[in-house]
Structure formats: C-alpha cells, structure tokens
Amino acid sequence: MNLSLYQNASALRGLEQYQNIIANNIAASHVAGFKKVAVSFEGAEGGEIARSTHDILKNEMPGSFPVMKNQVDYNEGELRETNNPMDMGLRGEGFFALLNENGDSVYTRDGQFYVNSEGVMVNSMGHEFADVGGANIQTIPGGGDLTIDKEGQVFQNGQTVGQVGVFVFDNPLLDLQKVGGGFVPNDAEIQPEPAEQQQFTIMQGYLENSNVSAIEEMIGLIEVSRAHEANQKMIQSLDQNMGKAIGTLGQTQ
C-alpha cells in the first residue's frame, strides 16, 4: 500500500470541502447577522502499517490523515447605520427569536422586520419576532410608527405594545446548529434563557453586518488553490515513481 497516495487523496477531499465552505461564506457575506463557518485541520491516526512483514510488532509506521473540522464563528459583525426604523442592530450577547409557520423557534442576529397586515412584527419570510415570553409582538394596526429602545421595548404613540425578546444559550457552539439563515437547538431539551439587560443593546436604525471578511476569505481561496496544486503534484510524482518501480521490477529475472 502506498500510504502517501492515500494521504494526498484525503487532503484533496478536505480541501474541496474547505473551498465549498469559503464559497458559502462569501455568498452570504451580504446577509445581515450572518455568522461565517471557520475551518481547521488536524492529523488523525489511520492505523499502523508494518514496514516489514517479518517484524510486525517492532517495526511499524503510523499513518496519519488530515481531517477537516469546522465550527460557526459567533463573533459580532460591525453595526451599520441604515436610518430605517424597521431595522434593529443587536450588540452584545444573544439572538432574536423568530416563530416559523410551525410555531418552532429559529434564532438569528438579523433584525430586519416589518409589520404585517395584522399588526404583527415579522421578518421578510413572514416569521414572527418573539417577545421575552415567546409570543409574537402585536402592535396596533395603523397606530403609527414604532420606536424601539435599547432594551427592546416597543412603543407606539407613546404606548408600550411589547418587548423584543433576546435569548442566550450556555454554549452556542455546542447547543446550536445552522439551519438556513438562522440557528436551532441541537436537542429539543435545550432551551435558551432571556438575556439580562446588561448583556445586550438594541439599536434601532442599525443592522449587524455579517462577520465575513472578504479579504480573509480570498486569502483562504488562494491557500486552498496552492495546497490543492501541491497535493496534485505529489500524487503525480508518486504515480510516476510507482510506474518506474513496476517497470524496473518487472524486468528483473
């Protein structure tokens, strides 16, 4: 068995996955509140291969293969002023909660909203923003513009009509998984807690940009391209050496 050939093939497979993640990060970099996926590689032992069939126990060579790991980067993106009163930028910890058509909660940092015909605060997909108790936020239809303070309280004509819920998880890396443009708990038993007021600030008329750096992602693409080329050359070199060895040994009497 040519161990190096398998190692390089494994590296090419990992690099292909890495490239797909970078492409997805770049494609979604314009989405408010988007959190990029970060990638890392580590070596994983793939067993041991004997150098000599006469001395298996004492003379062995460990086989290591590159394994790609990825996880969501929850670092905050920069806040961008939009001057649109139907935009909310979230600073600090936590997520907004959206109630989908099935009544399930999806968590996001995207604070773009509008008020539907029934006076309920919803996002562009029609999912309802949840208040601190998990219910939707009902405003007064035709009752005037909304004002949202830094704690998430929603006012209309000087009257409090609700409070935007902000929720925190003990460990988002372990508790959440990406689903479409948001996050859902990994397990039905995982429930977030309402964030304390000192943990966050809501800024009306702002949006949180994605935390994707176009420059960093382009550098990543260049690194992937170079690593891909290097592994291809290694495979070609190994293949040529094997061909030479077979040709030479095949002529031996």
N, C-alpha and C positions, 0 to 999 in steps of 0.2 A: 504494500500500500504506500502511495506517495502522500505522506501527511501534509506536506506543504501545499499540494494541489487543492486538497480539501479546505485547508485554512484560507487560502486565497479566494476560493469559491464562496466560502462563508462570509468573508469580508465584503465581497461584491454584493451579496444578498443584503447585508446590513447597510451598505452604502446606498443601495436602491431605496430601502425603507427611509433612510435619513433624508434623501433627496425629496421623497414624497412629503415628508413632514415639513421640510423647508418650503416647498411649493404651497402647501396648505397655509402655513403661517403668512406667507407673502400675499396669497389670495384673500385672506381675511383681515389683513392689516388695516383696512379702512373701516372695519366694523367697530362701533363704539363698545368699549369694555371688553373686547376680545382678549383672551389670555393665550399666549403662544405656548407651544409644546417645546420643551428643551430636551436635547438628546445627549447621551453619554455612552461610551463604550467601555467594556471591561472584558478581561480574558476569563473564559470558563474552561476548566479541565474537561477534556473529552475522553478520558481514559488513558491508559498507558499502552505503548506499543513496544514489543520486545525488539531490541537491536539484534539479538542472536537467539535463534531457536534452541541453542544448546545451553543457554544460561538465562532463562526467562526471569527468574526471581531477582537476580543480582545486577542485571544489565538492561534497564528499561529506560525508555524515553517518554516523558509526559507529553501529551498532546493538548495544546490549548487553542481554543477557538474564540474569535471575537463575538461578543454578544451585545446587541444594542439595547439600551434602556431609555425610556422616555417618560417624562412627567410634566404636568402642567406647571407653568411658571405663573404664580399668583401675584407677582409684584405689580404695583399700581402703574397705570399709564398716566400720562400727563393730562391735566384738565384743559379743555379747550372752550373758550367762551363762544357761545353761539347767539346770545341775546334772544333766544327763543324761550318764552316762558314755559313751554311744554318739554323742556329738556331738564334732566336732573343729573348732576355730576356727583359721584359718591367718592368722598375722601376717607381714608382710614380703612377699618376692617368691615367685613360683612358683604352681603349680597341683597339685592332686591329679590322679592319672591313674586313669581308670575303663576297664576292659576290657569292651566290649559283647559281645553274643552272637556276633558275627563275629570276635572277637579283636582288633578295632581299638581304639585308644586314644582316649578323649574326655577333655578336660581341664576341670576345674571347681574352683571355690573352695568348693563346698558339701560340708561334711564330715560330713553326717548318714549314719550307717551302722547296720547290724545284722549279726548273724552268722546265716547260713542253716543249714539242717539238716545241711549237710556241714561246718560249721565255718569257712566262708569269709566274710571281711568283704565285704559288698555294700551298695549303696545301695538306695533304695526301689524302683528299677526292676529290681533284680537284677543290676546291673552290678558287676563285682568291682573292689575297690580294688587298685591295683598297688603292689608293693613297689619298692625302689630299682632292682631289676634288671628290672622289667617283668612279673614273675609275680604271681599272686594271693597273698593273705595267708591262709595256712591256720592256723587256731587249733585247739585241742584241743576237740572236741565234748563239751559237758558238763563242761569242765575248769575252770569258774569264770569270774568277771568279768575283763574286760580292763582293763589300766592302760596308758596311752599317755603317754610323757614328751614334753618339749618338742622333742626331736629326732625324734620319730615312732617310737621303739622301742616295740613292743607286748609287754607282759608278761602272763603268765597263771600264777597261783600261783607268782610269783617266777621263772618261766622265760621267757626271751626266745623268742617264737614268730614274730617278723617285724619289719619296719620299714616304716612307711607311706612311700611314695615322694612326694617333692615335686620337681617338674620346672620348669625355667626355659627361656624362649626368648630369643634375642638381641634380637628386636624383636616383641613380641606384636601391635602394630598392623599390621605387615606380614606376620607369619608365621601368624597365626590368623584364622579366620573363625567366626562364630557358627553353631551347629547345635543347635537345640532349646535345652536348658538348659545347654549347655556349648560347648566350642570344639574345633575340629580344625585341623590344619595346612593351609595353603593348597596345599601341594605335598607329595607323598609323600617327597621328598628332605629336607624339613625335619624334623629330629629334635631334640627338647629334650635338655638335659643335666640330670643330677641336681643339685639345688640344694646349695650349700655350707651347712654348719650355721649359719654366721653370717648367712645370707640370710633365714632364716625361723625362726619359733617356732610350734609346735603346742600349742594349749591345749585339753586335754580338758575337757568340760563346758561348752564355749562354741561359738557359731556366729557366723560373719560375716554381718551383715545386708547387704542389697543397698545399693549406693551411690546409690540413688534418693532425692532429696529431694522429698517430696510438695509442699511449698510452691513449690519452684522449678518443678516440672512444672506446677502450677496457674497460676503466673505465665506460663509458656510458652503454656498454652492461651488465656489472656486475650490475650496478644500476637498469637497466631495469629488469634483471632477479630477483633481490631481491624484487623489487616493485611488480613484477608480482606474485611472490610466496606469498607475504604478502596479496595481494588482493584476491588471490585464497583461502587462509586460512580463510579470513574474510567471503567470500561467503559461504564456507563450514560450518563455525560456525553459520552464520545467518540461513542457511538452517536447521541445526540441531536444533537450538532454535525454529524455526517455527514448525518443526516436533513435538518437545516436547509440544509446546503450543497447537497445534491442537489435539495431543493425550490426553492432560490433559483436555482441554475444552470439547473435545468430550465425555468424561466420566462423565462430570458434569450433574447432574439431575436437 
